[in-house]
């Protein structure tokens, strides 16, 4: 894929997993793009300077965004409003402003009022991540084959959206646009409620005194392991996700507990047919995901068996 | 690792994922071991003959176990009692009888009464599996670095247990012994309840009409994907697991819903501190699992990013 970069200068505000991965991915594709960065923590700024994925790490957000034609807000959702107010006077004319927050309506509500008329605000959300945090966690292929959702409000310049789409495509991801409220509901189902459920299961295991922690850990290959991976996600990010996507999350959790009680009752009453029918139905959804290319059917996810003791 | 095989002739009753993987693993380690097999379905017997991981596939369980010094019951737990009654008269003197069921007390209750005094019954459970079923699903490395739990009752000949342990070690797994009831509780925490929860989450997504099925599937890399993989497990096996490990599973599910309501309430009330503290605590359990060697910390589980569109 040839062609010049859609942006000259990208400013990353927040330098965690997502921002650092964006930097690595952009540099791999378009080494000529200038990348500046800022993070609130001095330690993070210094680590980023050591790693070197920014051309310059500034000591203020205002300095980092000066002259940038794309500004990426990659901080916890709860910090976005204040940040937007701080940088607004320093955004270049015609700059594109985006974010990578996991909830969209709350970001629009917090950031929107501060966006100058000469700036194009295109909120976004890359559906990618690992359990690790911080500038050292980033890598260039994080977004390969992943979805990056955009939720611009009506009236935003389509050319600005296209430039952002081109950048995202250059990082290997696929884009889709949708209304912010719809995004938040879909993510409540596919991500937010599952995360809370995973956190809860790990918490239950943690409390159980009759089952030792070492057993829970040792024998966790049996299904629990997947939950713990989800439950190791960044606590600050997830606190903000649940607080800002509250209604949709509570909706899904309510449905979940209703569903769980039906199955629990079937178990208590020994209704094997009910269980078998239910489990058969859920297998079909799994097949759909493999077909959609969002996972692999290779045994053990294609991992080679580990050889250590 | 040199040394002769701990068994001369292994009979596999049931020819699904676990049995076929055992055959592949045993053959890789000790090609001289005779392996006979039987499955209730003629189609399965024929598929197994095609694949060729048994020296002979018989048309009855009795024929398959004749002369075997190890007999493995690899059928759904609900079928084990009847099977045990059927093969009991045909078991060789001094044969070791084992199973691979995910629940131990129910297997002991169903099978135990049929075991002749000259046969050594050592119930077992390999903590390994994939979402696939059937004879074609098996592969030799399934048990590499996994735990295989044994729950022999008191008085079983230690030499018989050791022979089985040697076979398991030859297939790459680690063994541990415990009391059957304790096994069932530990597995309720690490496997059974998590599976039911995963099934439930997938079921909720399935019902939701405001969110199209394609979106749930498309955007499922965000956490939901892990649930669907768990929820694609064999429906028959899991029906029997829940029906036979009922008390322990209901215990854990009850604790789970109590815990979930606490978090749900924190979300409704905007208690960010509670959420942050809880999520921070669960991260520690994840670290413990990586250290115990039961998973990898490599980004994206060490999977190379997929390149398809």
Interface residues (C-beta under 8 A of the other chain):
Chain A: X78 X127 X128 X130 X131 X132 X137 X139 X141 X142 X144 X145 X146 X147 X149 X172 X174 X176 X185 X186 X187 X189 X190 X191 X193 X194 X195 X196 X197 X198 X199 X200 X201 X202 X203 X204 X205 X206 X207 X208 X210 X211 X213 X214 X215 X216 X217 X218 X219 X220 X221 X222 X223 X224 X225 X226 X227 X228 X229 X230 X231 X232 X233 X235 X236 X238 X239 X240 X242 X243 X246 X249 X250 X252 X253 X255 X256 X257 X259 X260 X261 X263 X264 X267 X268 X270 X272 X275 X276 X278 X279 X280 X281 X282 X283 X285 X286 X287 X288 X289 X292 X293 X294 X295 X296 X297 X299 X300 X301 X302 X303 X304 X305 X306 X307 X308 X309
Chain B: X78 X127 X128 X130 X131 X132 X137 X139 X141 X142 X144 X145 X146 X147 X149 X172 X176 X185 X186 X187 X189 X190 X191 X193 X194 X195 X196 X197 X198 X199 X200 X201 X202 X203 X204 X205 X206 X207 X208 X210 X211 X213 X214 X215 X216 X217 X218 X219 X220 X221 X222 X223 X224 X225 X226 X227 X228 X229 X230 X231 X232 X233 X235 X236 X238 X239 X240 X242 X243 X246 X249 X250 X252 X253 X255 X256 X257 X259 X260 X261 X263 X264 X267 X268 X270 X272 X275 X276 X278 X279 X280 X281 X282 X283 X285 X286 X287 X288 X289 X292 X293 X294 X295 X296 X297 X299 X300 X301 X302 X303 X304 X305 X306 X307 X308 X309
